[in-house]
Amino acid sequence: MEFDATYHEICSTQTVQSEKRGFFNEFCVDVRDACGDKWLRNYFGKLKSNAARVLSIFSDREVCDPVLGVLEHVQPVFKQKDALFSAQRRAQADKLYLMSGSPSGSGEPEEIRELLQQALMAANLAVMRAPDRNADPVIDDGLTLALAYRSRASILIRLGEGEAALNDLKLAINFGLELKSSVEYYLKMAQAYAVMGEPARAEISLKIAEKMPGCDSTHIALCRKEIAAVKPKPKEVTSEQVPQLAHGESAELIGASKVVRLVETKEKGRFVVANEGLRTGDVLLCEEPVAACLEPTYFGTHCHHCFKRLRTPVSCLHCSGIAFCSAQCMGEACSSYHRFECEYMDLMIGSGMSILCFIALRVFTQASSLEQGLATANLLFEHLCSHEEERQPEDYLRRTLMSGFLLRILQKSLYFGRRKTEGVNPTAVELQVATALLGLLQVLQYNAHQIYQTQVTEEHRFDGSKTVYLAAGLYGTGSYFNHECWPSTACHFVGKKLVLTATKPHRANESVAVNYGPIFIKNNLKERQRALRGRYSFSCNCMACQENWPLLQKLDKQVRFWCTSANCSNLLKFPKDLAKDVRCPRCRKNISLKESVAKLIKIEELYREAARAMEAQKTGEAIELFKEGLEMFFYVAALPHKDTIVAQQSLHKCLSDTGTTFKKEGK
């Protein structure tokens, strides 16, 4: 297909800046206007290394003035804490809680539950905006955050979420409330244990309360009576599971199974192929990302650290712009990358930079040391595809300017420690970091993965389910899997873990493929090739492209059978008369396809059984039936076959259901 340079430039630009409204786009335009075509083509465009490109934007007189002029003004921009606002939201939450009535266990009327949900929303806001202990001693004696957690705990108990309530009570103590000497604290603990279905622990809490000074025995007796009437909320059963790799982990490829290996050719570079014995359903990869970042759109709904759906957010103690699902996630993030990103998060979002730029920065901010960050970044640039030779000067300039912007954030956030000057001009080690960032911005364009979760409904695991792409990550081994327009693997995520599962058996040395986006059942050949050339700089030569398979709705149910003669790999059409043999034009033997057709009938019945299992929400049973049917199909026939393609899609859906899922808000 003819190369569309304009489309390629648009695709490339979007991997750096996701929104043209952001100020980074204006920054690029100003620098481009200042340097002019002559400098860009004849000087910058002829530079041969990332180090030289980075050095040029800080030192070359043609561009350094507009570059330094913008970077000098990089300042913290983030959502700050507000103790007064938090106290007001807490008061609102307390009022709604009181309006909902006294504790009565489960079976509350819908309007009462609605009041409690509104109270929880207000309490969540109170938690998010509350400053750290003693940060604002004028309001609540510096205990605004602790009081917000205490209020939310009461609401959570009424909603039947005892474990979350206990966590909030612990946090209230951690942030300054002297609750352990309070009778009410142990009564709340008893109520929380009761709704969790742990009456023995609830009784222990009541007995502790009874022994405390100032205890009102009448009040304790009333509380014990109310707790006895509580109907515990059923524990939500999660289908999420981390799968085991088929035959153990490879010694060469981190997170990959022993049934695959890495090969390299001049035409395709490095890619993954099958060893002998790779079967349908084999888990080929289960890998943690090198770095992964949540899309800013989901900062208010998902944990910034583990990407879990938020119900009771825990905030950073310094900013209000992001949330965590637990104190543990908050602690891990704030002791690592978030201490450098915290005050600049809104600035980065406002710049319009893409999620890939966040990941490039995260490689450094999460590293245990600057040296480790440099080592990781340089190793990625060395081993992963970056298409250096195909980049235009404009593309290199844009990415170089972004690396300068990210470097300035690291400078200002004291990533390099206290600097001798507030000036922008980088030191030698800072130049190394900027150079490595520029390499990452090239590598990420072709190697990052979108991370998704499955949104399910209360009514059914599959009907009405929706794929939600909420993050992106870079996977070292996952990046080696090549593309096909109908992949031979299914991809899903368990938290941040990338899981790849074979959806067909593979012969030894057969490529094990994933899909980069354009897929034959939805996009025709021309659309796919245009998208792949524009976004990934290659033309696809997979079987779907070679044979120009039709879209799914245009695909008939005809099937091609493998010749049953030994050592013949020819494909034969469905026979017009099963009673007669078919002559294979390749091996020139007369072949009976009766057994192949009989197996196909059995295969299609397995597909139907699996579909019925999905309808009954028996995910595990459906997976096993699909695996059995697909394994049989590929030994007797070849794609495209409509029922088999649908079966592979359905297997993918079932596997995703074993990964990270979440329910709609308020359900």
Salt bridges, closest charged atoms under 4 A:
ASP4 OD2 - ARG530 NH2 3.54
GLU19 OE1 - ARG21 NH2 3.15
ASP37 OD1 - ARG32 NH2 2.36
GLU108 OE2 - ARG158 NH2 2.73
ASP140 OD1 - ARG90 NH2 3.09
GLU161 OE2 - ARG311 NH2 2.81
ASP168 OD2 - ARG152 NE 2.59
GLU184 OE2 - HIS219 NE2 3.23
GLU198 OE1 - ARG201 NH1 3.11
GLU203 OE2 - ARG224 NH2 2.80
GLU210 OE2 - ARG224 NH1 3.14
GLU264 OE1 - ARG270 NE 3.68
GLU288 OE2 - LYS497 NZ 2.94
GLU332 OE1 - HIS305 NE2 2.90
GLU341 OE2 - ARG362 NE 2.75
GLU343 OE2 - HIS318 NE2 2.65
ASP346 OD2 - LYS79 NZ 3.45
GLU389 OE2 - HIS387 ND1 3.66
GLU390 OE2 - HIS387 ND1 3.99
GLU394 OE2 - ARG32 NH2 3.88
GLU394 OE2 - ARG41 NH2 2.29
ASP395 OD2 - ARG391 NH1 2.72
ASP395 OD2 - ARG399 NE 3.00
GLU422 OE1 - LYS412 NZ 3.35
GLU430 OE2 - ARG419 NE 2.78
GLU458 OE1 - LYS663 NZ 3.25
GLU510 OE2 - LYS504 NZ 2.70
GLU547 OE1 - ARG560 NH2 3.10
GLU595 OE2 - LYS599 NZ 3.60
GLU604 OE2 - HIS641 NE2 3.57
GLU605 OE1 - ARG608 NH2 3.13
GLU605 OE2 - ARG612 NH2 3.06
GLU624 OE2 - LYS627 NZ 3.25
GLU631 OE2 - ARG279 NH1 3.46
ASP643 OD1 - LYS557 NZ 3.60
ASP657 OD1 - ARG461 NH2 2.82
GLU665 OE1 - ARG309 NH2 3.02
